[in-house]
Amino acid sequence: MPSDPRLLVGIEGADDAGVFQLDAERALVQTLDFFPPMVDDPSSFGQIAAANAFSDIYSMGGEPLTAMNIVAFPIKKLDHTILRDILAGGILKIAEAGAVLAGGHSIDDPEVKYGLSVTGLVHPDRIWKNTGARDQDVLLLTKALGSGVLTTALKAGFCSEEEISAALELMSRLNKLPTESAVSGWRGYVHACTDVTGFGLLGHLSEMVADEMMGAVIELSGIPFMPGAEQYCSMGLFPEGGTRNRDFFSCRVTRQGSYSDILYDLLFDPQTSGGLLLAVDPQGALAVRQAFIAAGQDCWEIGHFSIEFPGRIGIL
């Protein structure tokens, strides 16, 4: 396979985006992501899909510049206003991210799909990868879990308006990074980062310890869940993707303490446009949390990394 020293992050790992160096001060961050609707409202779907695509830029420490639409739509079977509203929802998030829509591509397809290809910028010396956590780094999470269960419950007709509204707000929220002026120097404390999406919290945390150099410990009592997630999971409204995640990633998990199987399962729940998962120097954890909170984001401390459990995740 052709290689180039300017490709700083490529396909060799499981990172969220590729990074290509332009010069000593700039590198391009590139990603694309698209999927079928998980909610009925076209505008909400467009916003969620766009927010999800931008997350890969933010999780690498970058700032988005341009976006291009990726669209599959059954043009002869569905009303054109549905497509218009999907794209309008995406444009809302592109503008909110401070990026520019530069074009895109569409195909006639039996199944609706939408997403973005996004390009951003990052300093070559300030790239966040999903590995690189250090011993005793604090583990931070910026969005509550449960979107997979909530959207499954919605399709089954169980969600209340309040529950689905809260879930939609979280899924459509950008993982926009705080400015340095929010809390000076906060970025320097971040040693690794990823976003929580289809593999669930434990799946993406497994990627953070996959090099077998570092392990992690989660304190279940500190993990936030969306309203209704535990109830609907207990009713069996657990998505198939969550079962696959549990079957695949549980080999890295050591269960400790006393807690229900329902809460354990929710750690594998596949998230749509989930939050960031950050490994942060303990001396700067408060500064990072304050920076996110000052920027209007949530940020919870849910555990820490430890060399005592290389390649494994303990749940307390």
N, C-alpha and C positions, 0 to 999 in steps of 0.2 A: 504493500500500500504506500502511495507517495506520502512523504512527510515534509514538513516545513518548520523550522525553528520558531517562526512567528506564530504558529498555532500553539498557544499557551495552554488551552484546555480543549481536548478533542473527544474522540469516542472511546478512549482507553479506559475511562472510569464510568461512573454513573452520575456525573454532574448534570446540573439542570440546563446548562447552555454551553455553547462553544465560545471560546475567546480567542481572537486573532489580533496580534499586536500591530499597531500602525507605526508608532514611534515610541520614544522613551516615556511619553506622558499619556498616551492614549492607546486603548485597545477596544476593538469592537466586541460586543456581547451579542450573540445571535441565537434565537430560539424560534420554534413554531409549535403550536398546540391547537388542536381542534377536536370536537366531539359532538355527539348527537344531543338533543335537548333532554334535560332532566326535570324541567318545569314547563308548564303549558304556555305561560305568557311569553310572547316572542321577544319583547324588549328586555325582560328580566334575563332570559336565556342569553341574549346578545351581551348584556353587561357582565354576566357571570363568566362566559367564555372568554371575553376580552380580559377581564381581571385575572383569570387563571393564566393566560398567556403572559401577561406582564410579570407575574410572580417569578418566572424563571430569570428575568433580568434582575429583579430586586434581590433574589436569593444569591446571586453572584456578586452583589455589592454594586451593581451598575445602575445607571439612569437611562430610561428609554428615550430614543430619538424618533424613530419612525416605526410604523406598523403597516402591514399589508393584509387585507382580508383573504381568508380561505373559506370558500362557500361551496356546499353541495346542497342542491334544492330541486325538488320535483316541480319544475316550472309549469308543466301542463296540468298538474293535479291539485296544487294548493294556490290559494289566493296570493297575488303578488304583494299585497299589503303585509302579509306575514314576513316575507323576506325584507321588505322595507323596514319593518319594526325591529327585526333582528339586527340589521345593519345600523339602525339608528341607536340601538342600545350599545352596540360596540363603539360607535363614534363618541358617545357620552364618556365612556371610560378612557378612550384614546385622548380626548381633550383633558380629562381629569388628570391623566398621567403626564400631561405636558408634552405629549408626542404628536406626530403628524401622520395622518393617513396618506400613504404614498402610492396606493393602488391595491392590486390583489388579483385573484383568479377565482372563477366560478365554474361549476360543471352542473349539468342536469343529472340528478341522481335520485333514486327512489327514496332514500333516507336523508332527512335534513341533517346537515352538519355545519358547524361554524367555529371559527377560531381566527387566530392571528399569527403571522410571522412578524417577530419584533426584533429590531436592532437597537442596541444601546451602547453606551460608553462606560468604561471603567479604567482607572489608572492601573497599569500593569503590575504595580507593587501592592495593590489593594484589592486583589481578586479574592473573593470568598469561595472556597470549594466545600464540598460536603464532607471531606475528610480534613484532618488537621486539628481536631479537638485535643486539648492537653489535660493532663491529670488535674482533677478537681475543678475543671471548668464548669460553670453553672449552665444548666440547660433551660433555655427560655422558649416560650411558645406564644404566638401573637393572635391566634384565633381559637375559639372553643371547637371541640370535636362533635361530630354527630350528623353531618350533612348527608352522608350516605343513608343512614337510617331514616332521617326526616324525609328525604325525597322518596324513599321506598314507601313510607307511611302515607305520604301525599298521594302517590299513585293508587294506593289501596283505599283512599278516601277517609283516612283517620285523622289527619292533621287539622288542628284548629287554625283560624286565621292568624292568631297571635304567634303561634309556633312557626308557621311557614313564613310569616313576615320577618321574624327574627332570623330565620335561616337564610332567607333571600338577602337580607341586609349584609350578613356576614360573607356569604359567597360572592356577592358583587363588590365587596369592599376591596380596594387596592391594597396590596402589601407595600404601599409607598414608604420609602425609607425616610426617617427624620433628617432634617438638614443638620449640618454640623453646628449651626448656631443654636439649635434646640438645647443641646448639652454638649459643650465643646469637647472634641476628641473622642466621642463615644465609639466611633467606628474602629478605632485602634484596638479596642478590647475584644472584638469579635474574631475568633480563630477559625470558625467553620460555620456554614449555614446551608440549609436546604429548605424547600417548601413541602408542606404536607399535602399530598394529593392522593392519587389512586391506590398507593400501597398502604395508606393509613399511617398513623403515628409510628407504630412499631416497625413497619416496613421501611419507612424513610430513616428512622433512627438506626435500623440495621445497616443501612448503607453508610451511615456515619461511623460505624465501628467495624465495617467489613474488612478493613486492612489488618484486623487482628492485633492492632497495636494498642487499642483503647477499648474500654467497655463503658457502660452507662448504667446508672441507677435511677429509676423513676419512682417518685412518691405519688401514688395514685390519688391521695387526698388533695393534692395540689392541682390536679388536671381539671380544667373547666369543660363542661359538656353543654350542648345546646338544650334549651327547654324541650322536654318531651323525648329526648334521645333514649334515656334509660328505660322509660315506660314502653316505648314502641319496640325497643330491642327485646325486652322481656316478653313481648307478645309474639316474638318470632319474626318481626319485620326487619330482619338483618339481611343486607344485600349479598348476593352470591359472590361478589368481588371480595367482600369481607371474609367469607369462608375460605376463599382461595388464599387470601393474605395470611390468615391464621395457619392454614395448612403449610404454607411455604416458609413463613418467617418464625414460627414458634420454636424452631430448633435453636434459635439464638436467645430464647427467653428463659429466665429462671423465675418462677413465681415464688414470692415470699410474702409473709404476712397473711392477713385475713381480709378477703374481699370477694364480691360475687363474681360468678362467671360472666354476668351481663356486663359489668364494668370492664372486665378483661377483654371481652369481645369488642367493645367499643374502641379499644386501642388499635384494633385492626380495621375499623370501619373506613372504607375508601372515601376520601374527602374530595369534594369538588371545590377548587379555588380555596384550599385551606390556608392556614397561617404559615409563618416562618418558624423554623426550628433552629435556634442559634446556640453555638457553644461559645461561652463568654468568660473571659478572665474573671475570677471571683472578685478581684479588686475593683473591677469596673462594672459588675453586674447591675448595681444600683444606678449608675450613670446611664447604662443602656436602657434599662427599664424606664427611667425618667425621660429619656429622649423619645421613646415610642409613645409614652403616655402624653407628653407635651405635644406630640404631633397628632393626637387624637386617636391613637391606636391602643389596643389592649396589649398587655404583656405580663405573662405569668411565669414564675419560677417553678419548674416541675421536676427538677432532679439535678444530677451532676454526672460528670464523666469520671472514670476511675481506671487506673492501670491494673487494679486488682482483679478485674474481670475482662481480660482482653477478648474482644470479639463477641461479648455477651451483654445482655440487658437484664438487669434485675428489677423486679417490680415489687415495691413495698406497699 
